[in-house]
Amino acid sequence: MRFVLVLLFLATTHFSNAQLFSKDKVLNRENFDKQTWSWGYFLGSNIYDFQIRYNSDAEDINVSKAPSFNVGLIGNLRINEYLDLRLEPGVIFSDRNLTYPLGQGIETENNQKRDVNSTYIHVPLLLKFSSKRINNFKPFLVGGASVSHNLSSNENNPQDNSSGQFRMKSQNYYVEAGFGVDFYFEYFKFTPSIRGVFGMGNELVRDDNPLSPWTSQIESLKTRGLFINFTFQ
């Protein structure tokens, strides 16, 4: 992920410098942003984490995570020269693992670890605030809200952690904020962007036993994440 961020930064800096100082100022896709509607798709990577709040002075639960994949479509409505409304439905794959401290009802390694591998149908509605176009690039800020459905939530599974099943709520809401740069090439517009995603509600489904060592010490469990998307329009 650090390598991707560095590569993205270097590519953006190189292209921006070339556009700012190059004598060649032929505008690619000059009228693209004047369309009322435009469409595209995105590919990207994500890292999903958990923000955990505890009921007492319990030991922290370790959350390990790995980069995963996201893909989706884009529908863009032009409001004016500097403001767009975007819908970006996509499929998000997430890979997280919880490791509980041993003791207080968790005595074996099998009971200590829970894999939380999720597949989300993710639908953000975003406002894009763009600067004035400079030659063939245009930086922007983006923010909004989103809803997702977790296809792997186990919410309705009658078995809980006592049977090895970690359960989460299937529907969740988020706020999102980020930034990016539009690059205009001869045949398409390419946009790298970085966006933070912050869950609003408690996603934990508690075990049937109110004294469960897996859920009783948790006050709330919320998703937070980082998206790196590459958009083609």
Secondary structure, DSSP 8 states (H G I E B T S, - for coil): -HHHHHHHHHHHHHHHHHHHH-S----TTTTGGGSSEEEEEEEEEEEEEEEEEESSS----EEEEE-EEEEEEEEEEE-SSSEEEEE--EEEEEEEEEE--SBTTB-SHHHHEEEEEEEEEEEEEEEEEE---BTTEEEEEEEEEEEEEETT--TT-S--GGGT---B-SEEEEEEEEEEEEEE-SS-EEEEEEEEEEE-S--B---SSTT-TTTTTEEEEEEEEEEEEEEE-
